[in-house]
Amino acid sequence: MSGTRRTSRVAVTVGALLAVTCGLALAHGFGGHPSGPGGDGHLFVLAKVAGVDHSKIRTAFMGDTNLKNDVANVRSTHQALMNCLVSGSGDCNSQISAFAAAQQALTTEKYTVWEGIFKGAPNAGKASTLMAQMQQLHQQQHALLSQALGKTSADTSMQDAPPPAPVE
């Protein structure tokens, strides 16, 4: 009976964590913001919590010409790399290096834009609190999944962790 109860608790907890994760994804709008490739939806949610208006985020990303150039460079270098790999000609080191450099430039510019967005946020403290809570939930999710899959580790044992504090 105790094994069934434990399995039920794990299933309910994993389901609740999935519901929270999916809720955040739905609140984000599945890629409707212009942050581009890289999955920065968590930053979008944190910016909204920090009191930054969606239009300000959109304007910041759409108005950054360096970002537009970096996205174009990533696309073109990726295409060149794919062409080289598929051709089977052998040496694609220059294409790999060009693609890696383009990705690095894009990442740098993208996070520079995010930095500017958060610098002017009226409620940055709320975003920090939410981020800490999201990290704690992620750790709990990892521990629960490890437990459900039969993996045991001192690092993944979060059963006795207190629930996260509510967001004000």
Phi, psi and omega in degrees: 000320182293324178295321178293319179296317180296316178299319178296318179297317179297316181297317179295317180295315178298319177298319179294317178297320177296321179297318178296314180298314179294324177298318177296321179295319179292322178296327179289322177099020175050064170082014181284352180264158188273030182283353173078193182292147177128352174065055180264031180300326179297325178291324177298313179298316180296323178294320178297318178295325180285357176092016179271128182289145179304321182294328177292320178296313181299314180298319181298317182282319182288333182273355182273104182292327178298321180295318178299317178296319180295320178297316178298320179295319178298316181297313183291319179290327176294316179298317178298319178296314180298318178300318180295314181297315183290329181293337180070021183288348175111279189271107179244018185302319182292323178291322178296315179296318180295318179295316179298319179294320179294319177296319180296317179297319179296314180299316179299313182294319181299315181284338172293320176295314178300321179301315178296324179295314183286336178298326181262013184287130181287335183234052183300329179298322178296320179295319179297317179297314179297319180299318178297319179293320179295321178295320179295318178297322178297318178296319178294319178299315179299316180296317180295317179294321177298319179293317181293329180270003176087008178273134178238137179200147179296329181287334184262002181276097182244021184299323185267007181290140180289155178294153180294151179289147180293149177280131180275000000 
